């Protein structure tokens, strides 16, 4: 079937029956930026593509490896070795030929984000942070607080087995996630988040399930987020709390991604109806 032959209404009409015509229209014309196209971000892209989103900007510089197959939707035997962004773009074209996909072949860092953010086509209706680098998350969250649009920061999915424990809340209410605890700590330290605030405008995906540490003598070790705030460095987070360090389950990483995408779509629909 060619792009000209596919029926957008037939393919994505269920969204209008769920969100209403105005709500679905807001989703259909949205531009969403996804940072990190891995175990969580690939599922974010899948959900948004299958919901008829107009434009996706995908930011990642990694390539697919065989070890990604257990949790990343675009990791298949034919795609191993391919750039994650390219593999995701090809998959999106098969789902929604109308979706415009822009690839930025780079990793977000505090040094390059100011210039990278200037290259984004505006408006950006939502930014979803699905990376596991604390310094990058800090740059993205700080930018989101001073720019219009929705923002979701995803916590650590590594070492978790129970998809039904995944939940969402404001950054100031998140517990049991040292990655997001470190983000909160650093934002407060740099003055981006005042300690008197009750809400931060930063929506997060996280799980209260204790992290299963494969190196611990006991079967399970619960990481205390509050104690971790001032102690753990970003380097520890990028290696220890990523799926590369801990074990991973697609049921959890996919749930993290679906929660982030679902929240963004719900908010876009609500904003259109107010």
Secondary structure, 3 states (H helix, E strand, C coil): CCCCCCCHHHHHHHHHHHHHHHHHHHHHCCEEEEECCCCCHHHHHHHHHCCCCCEEEEECCCECCHHHCCCCCCCCHHHCCCEHHHHHHHHHHHHCCCCEEEEECCCCCCCCHHHHHHCCCCCCCEEEECCCCHHHHHHHHHHHHCCCCEEEEECCCCCCCCHHHEEEEEHHHCCCCHHHHHHHHHHHHCCCCCCCCCCCCCEEEEECCCCCCCCCCCCCCCCCHHHHCCCCCHHHHHHHCCCCCCCCCHHHHHHHHHHHHHHHHHHHHHHHCC
